[in-house]
Amino acid sequence: MPATSKAQQKAAGAALAAKRGDQPKSKLRGASKQMEESMTEKQLEEFASIARKKLPAKKG
């Protein structure tokens, strides 16, 4: 299931970076912190992989 907004995609990208060890988990806040704890790396990849041009800024 891909992200439905740019904000959701950005949070998934941050969570994915933390899960892979590229970014410290202590820097995560809000949705990205919850995503990192509750989703697998594969799920986060799917969320973060969609092209940003097609997404609205926030989910309406």
C-alpha positions in Angstrom: 0.0 0.0 0.0 1.7 3.2 -1.1 1.6 6.5 0.8 -1.5 8.8 0.1 0.3 12.1 0.8 3.7 13.7 0.7 3.7 14.0 4.5 3.0 10.3 4.9 5.8 9.4 2.4 8.3 11.7 4.2 7.5 10.0 7.5 7.9 6.6 6.0 11.2 7.5 4.5 12.5 8.8 7.9 11.2 5.6 9.6 12.9 3.4 7.0 16.2 5.2 7.4 16.1 4.7 11.2 15.1 1.0 10.7 18.1 0.5 8.4 20.4 2.3 10.9 21.2 5.2 8.6 19.6 7.7 11.1 19.4 7.4 14.9 16.0 6.3 16.2 16.1 9.1 18.8 15.6 11.7 16.0 12.2 10.3 15.0 9.0 12.0 16.2 5.3 11.6 15.7 4.1 9.4 12.9 7.6 8.3 11.8 8.3 7.0 15.2 5.1 5.0 15.3 5.7 3.7 11.7 9.2 2.5 12.6 7.9 0.6 15.6 4.9 -1.0 14.0 5.9 -1.6 10.3 8.4 -4.0 8.7 11.1 -2.7 6.4 9.3 -4.0 3.3 6.1 -2.1 4.3 8.1 1.1 4.8 9.8 0.6 1.4 6.3 0.4 -0.3 5.1 3.5 1.5 8.2 5.5 0.6 8.5 4.3 -3.0 5.7 6.2 -4.8 6.5 9.3 -6.9 6.0 12.5 -5.0 4.6 14.5 -7.9 1.4 12.5 -7.8 0.7 13.1 -4.1 -1.1 15.9 -2.4 0.7 17.7 0.4 -1.6 16.3 3.1 -4.3 13.7 3.1 -7.7 15.4 2.9 
